[in-house]
Amino acid sequence: MDHDTTLLLGLDGLAVTKVVAAGNEPQDGPVVHLATADERARCCPQCGVVAVRMKEWVTTRPRDLPVGGRCCALRWRKRRWCCDQASCPRQTFTEQVPQVPARARLTTRLRQAAGAAGAAVADGGRTVIHSARDHRVSWPIVSAAFTAHARRVLPAQPAPVNVLGIDEIRRGRPRWVLEESTGTWTTTVDRWHVGFVDLSGEQGLLGQVEGRPSPR
Ligand SMILES: [Zn+2]
């Protein structure tokens, strides 16, 4: 076990056994192999008794926050145990630690960062792309977190709005490309989005769409 690398990764209950160098693509991060380093992972989640009979090895690939700015591919090789307690309805279970609960596809800390990023979109008026950059998570994760956040906090329909604010917001500079066939310039990236805001009430941002109406 590599103690220093385990400290660097900082996922409680998991120890780094090996780090394999990144692939050739710039987005490829190193592959980090993990082993269980918490005896409590062997306790049956149903009855709490420590299991002694192993069924099989399984490997999970939870996604995690970037480490040092690079996304690591995690591979946690862990055991599936049999629960032999006669009174326990649970027959088998896989090891879990608080940072990677059973069946979780994201580490707890990534899920929390995604939740904060989703809240920044919902409550802070950040775009999904901005918030993803701020919180160092990918935009599909932020988008999903925002949707989950919105489902939790929003009523099915917004309350009636007395004064609706419509704002065009531009982020960054547009990119232009010359169409050689026609000799005209067109935008390839639309940096505008339109936000709909409840100005007189307290509902905040009601919706956001990419692009803007074309100028007349
Ligand atoms: Zn049990």
Residues whose N, C-alpha, C, O or C-beta is under 5 A from the ligand:
A	BS01	ZN	C44 Q46 C47 G48 C83 Q85 C88 R90
